Amino acid sequence: MTDHRHTHELVRDGDLITKRYVDGKPGAAEREWRALTLLAEHAPALAPEPVAFDGRSVTMTWIDGLPMRGMEVRAEHVAAMAEARARLHTALPYAVLRDVPERPWADPVVTDWVRSRATAWEPRGPLDGRAVEEGLRWLESRSPGEPGTTPAFGAGDGNLANFLWDGSRVRLVDFEDCGRSDVAYEVAEIAEHVSMWVDGEVEIVPAFGLSPREERRTLEHRRLHALMWLFLLSHDSADAPRNPPGTFERQAERVLARLAA
C-alpha cells in the first residue's frame, strides 16, 4: 500500500544507488533486500542487483530507464508493464515463495482499515458520502469469494513511477512492501493505484490475460482498493497537493463505478 509518508531517501554514487529509510518503517529495508536477493537469483535483470545491506540502508545497482509516471503510456508500454509484473509474480518457485512472509497490507488488513475509516467517515459532499455508504454496505455483504488463489510474489506498490522504461522493456524498482501474495490482489492494486488514472487512464488488467475466475477476484479487490484510495486521497493537502485538483471527487466516482460493475 502506498500512502502519503516519505519513507526513504535515495543517494546515487556512480553506478550504485543507496536507499536509506528515514521513518523507521518496520521491516522495509529487510523486505527490499530480500526481494532484490531473490530476484537476482530467480529473475535476473528484472530489478536492480543487491550490493550491500546494513540493516537500515540497501545499496543496489543503478538501472537505466524512465519512470513511467508522467509519460504518455501507449499499448507497447502497457504490454511491457504486464510482462514485467507477470514475470515478478511467477519468479519464485513455490518451495521458495511459501517461506516468504506475507506482504504488508494484504486483503484482511486493508479490509479492516477501510471498514474502520468508513464507519467513522464524515461526508464532504453527496458524492463521497454515497461512495462510502455504498462501499460500507458492500463490505458488510462481501462474500469470501471463490476458493483458490494463484500464488504470487507481490511488489506491494502499484505506483506507475516504479515501472522503468528503457526503450524496449520495463524493469521494476521499490520493493519495501513486497511479500507473498496472489495474482488477483496484485493486479488489482496496480489497476487502482491513483497514478494509473490521474493523468490519463492506463488500463492494464486485460494485458495480464487473466482467467475468468481471476478476473472476478480482481474486480473484488479493485473495489477494496478503490475505497482505500478514497480515504488516502482525503488527506491531500490543498496547500501542497500531490495530485491535480478534483482528484478526490474523481476517486469517489471510481468507487461508485467499481461497486456497480
C-alpha positions in Angstrom: 0.0 0.0 0.0 1.4 3.4 -0.9 0.5 6.1 1.5 1.5 9.8 1.8 4.5 9.3 4.1 8.1 9.9 3.0 9.7 6.6 3.8 13.2 6.9 2.3 15.9 8.9 0.6 18.0 7.9 -2.4 21.7 8.7 -2.8 23.4 7.8 -6.1 27.2 7.2 -6.3 28.2 6.3 -9.9 26.6 3.0 -10.9 25.2 2.4 -7.4 22.3 3.8 -5.5 21.6 3.6 -1.8 18.1 3.6 -0.4 18.1 4.9 3.2 14.9 4.5 5.2 14.2 7.6 7.3 11.0 7.0 9.2 11.7 3.6 10.8 9.1 1.8 8.8 9.3 -1.7 10.3 10.8 -4.3 8.1 11.0 -2.2 4.9 14.8 -2.4 4.4 14.7 -6.2 5.1 11.9 -6.7 2.5 13.7 -4.6 -0.1 16.9 -6.6 0.4 15.1 -9.9 0.4 13.3 -9.1 -2.9 16.5 -8.0 -4.7 18.4 -11.0 -3.5 15.6 -13.4 -4.6 15.1 -11.7 -7.9 18.8 -11.7 -8.7 18.7 -15.5 -8.5 15.3 -16.2 -10.0 14.6 -13.3 -12.3 17.9 -11.6 -13.2 17.8 -8.2 -14.8 14.2 -7.6 -13.8 15.2 -5.3 -10.9 18.4 -3.7 -9.5 21.1 -6.1 -8.3 21.7 -6.2 -4.5 25.1 -4.9 -3.4 25.1 -4.2 0.4 22.7 -4.1 3.3 23.4 -2.6 6.8 20.0 -3.2 8.4 18.6 0.2 7.5 20.0 1.0 4.1 20.1 -1.0 0.9 22.7 -0.4 -1.8 21.9 -1.7 -5.3 22.9 -1.2 -8.8 21.6 1.7 -10.8 19.4 0.7 -13.7 18.6 2.9 -16.7 15.1 3.8 -17.6 12.5 6.5 -17.3 9.8 6.3 -14.6 6.6 5.8 -16.4 4.6 8.2 -14.3 4.3 11.4 -16.4 5.0 9.5 -19.7 2.4 9.1 -22.5 1.7 5.4 -21.9 1.0 3.6 -25.1 0.0 0.0 -25.8 3.6 -1.2 -26.1 4.3 0.2 -22.6 1.2 -1.5 -21.1 2.3 -4.8 -22.6 5.8 -4.4 -21.2 4.5 -3.5 -17.8 2.3 -6.5 -17.6 5.1 -8.7 -18.9 7.4 -7.4 -16.2 4.9 -7.8 -13.4 3.8 -11.3 -14.6 7.4 -12.3 -14.5 7.7 -11.0 -11.0 4.6 -12.8 -9.8 5.9 -16.2 -11.1 9.6 -15.6 -10.4 9.9 -17.7 -7.3 9.4 -21.5 -7.2 6.6 -22.3 -4.8 9.1 -24.0 -2.4 10.8 -20.6 -2.1 7.6 -18.4 -2.2 5.9 -20.3 0.7 8.7 -19.3 3.0 8.5 -15.6 2.1 6.4 -13.6 4.7 3.0 -12.3 3.5 3.2 -8.8 2.1 2.1 -5.9 4.3 -1.4 -4.5 3.7 -2.8 -7.8 2.4 -6.6 -8.1 1.9 -7.6 -8.7 5.5 -5.6 -5.7 6.8 -6.9 -3.4 4.1 -10.4 -4.6 4.7 -10.2 -3.8 8.4 -8.6 -0.4 7.8 -11.2 0.6 5.2 -14.1 -0.6 7.4 -12.8 1.5 10.3 -12.4 4.6 8.1 -15.8 4.1 6.5 -17.8 3.7 9.8 -16.3 7.0 11.1 -16.5 8.9 7.8 -17.9 12.4 7.8 -19.0 13.2 4.2 -17.6 16.2 2.5 -20.2 16.2 -0.2 -23.0 14.0 -1.6 -20.7 12.0 -3.9 -18.1 10.8 -1.4 -20.9 10.3 1.2 -22.7 8.0 -1.2 -19.5 6.2 -2.2 -18.6 5.5 1.4 -22.2 4.4 2.3 -22.4 2.0 -0.7 -18.8 0.8 0.0 -19.6 0.0 3.6 -22.7 -1.8 2.5 -20.7 -3.9 0.1 -18.0 -4.6 2.7 -20.7 -5.9 5.1 -22.2 -8.2 2.5 -18.9 -9.2 0.8 -18.7 -12.9 0.1 -15.4 -14.8 0.8 -15.1 -15.3 -3.0 -14.3 -18.3 -5.0 -12.0 -20.8 -3.4 -8.4 -21.0 -4.6 -5.9 -18.3 -5.4 -2.9 -18.1 -7.8 0.2 -17.6 -5.5 2.4 -14.7 -6.5 5.4 -12.8 -5.3 4.0 -9.3 -4.9 5.8 -6.0 -5.2 3.3 -4.3 -2.8 3.2 -1.0 -4.7 1.4 -0.3 -8.0 2.8 3.2 -8.5 3.5 3.9 -12.2 6.7 5.6 -11.2 8.1 2.2 -10.1 8.0 0.9 -13.7 11.1 2.0 -15.6 11.0 2.0 -19.4 14.4 1.8 -21.1 13.0 2.0 -24.7 12.4 -1.7 -25.2 11.4 -3.2 -21.8 10.2 -2.4 -18.4 12.1 -3.1 -15.2 10.9 -2.8 -11.6 12.0 -0.9 -8.5 10.7 -0.3 -5.0 10.1 -3.5 -3.0 9.7 -2.1 0.5 6.2 -3.6 0.8 6.8 -6.8 -1.1 5.9 -10.3 0.0 3.9 -13.4 -0.6 0.5 -12.6 -2.2 -1.8 -13.7 -5.0 -2.1 -12.6 -8.7 -5.6 -11.1 -8.5 -4.7 -8.9 -5.5 -1.5 -7.7 -7.1 -3.2 -6.9 -10.4 -6.0 -5.0 -8.6 -3.5 -2.9 -6.7 -1.8 -1.9 -9.8 -5.0 -1.1 -11.6 -6.4 1.1 -8.9 -3.3 3.0 -7.9 -4.0 6.7 -8.4 -1.0 7.0 -10.7 -2.7 4.7 -13.2 -5.5 7.1 -14.0 -5.0 10.6 -12.6 -3.0 11.8 -15.6 -4.7 9.6 -18.1 -6.3 6.2 -17.8 -3.9 3.2 -18.1 -6.0 0.1 -18.3 -3.5 -2.7 -17.6 -5.8 -5.6 -16.5 -6.5 -7.1 -20.0 -2.8 -7.3 -20.7 -2.4 -9.9 -18.0 -4.6 -12.5 -19.7 -6.4 -13.5 -16.6 -8.8 -16.4 -16.4 -12.5 -15.6 -15.8 -12.1 -16.7 -12.2 -9.1 -14.4 -11.7 -10.9 -11.6 -13.4 -13.8 -11.9 -10.9 -11.3 -12.0 -8.0 -9.5 -9.0 -9.4 -12.8 -7.0 -9.6 -13.5 -7.7 -5.9 -10.0 -6.5 -4.9 -10.3 -3.4 -7.2 -13.4 -2.4 -5.2 -11.5 -2.7 -2.0 -8.5 -0.7 -3.3 -10.8 2.0 -4.8 -12.2 2.5 -1.3 -8.8 2.5 0.2 -7.7 5.3 -2.2 -10.7 7.4 -1.4 -9.6 7.6 2.2 -5.9 8.1 1.3 -6.7 10.9 -1.1 -8.8 12.6 1.5 -5.5 13.6 3.1 -4.3 15.5 0.1 -3.4 19.0 1.2 -4.9 22.0 -0.6 -1.7 23.9 0.2 0.6 21.3 -1.2 -1.5 18.9 -3.3 0.1 15.7 -4.5 -2.5 15.3 -7.3 -4.5 17.6 -9.6 -7.5 19.5 -8.2 -10.6 17.3 -8.2 -8.8 14.0 -7.7 -10.7 13.2 -4.5 -14.0 13.7 -6.2 -12.9 11.7 -9.2 -12.0 8.9 -6.8 -15.4 8.9 -5.3 -16.8 8.4 -8.9 -14.4 5.5 -9.4 -15.6 3.8 -6.2 -19.2 4.0 -7.4 -18.2 2.7 -10.8 -16.4 -0.3 -9.3 -19.2 -1.1 -7.0 -21.7 -1.0 -9.9 -19.5 -3.2 -12.1 
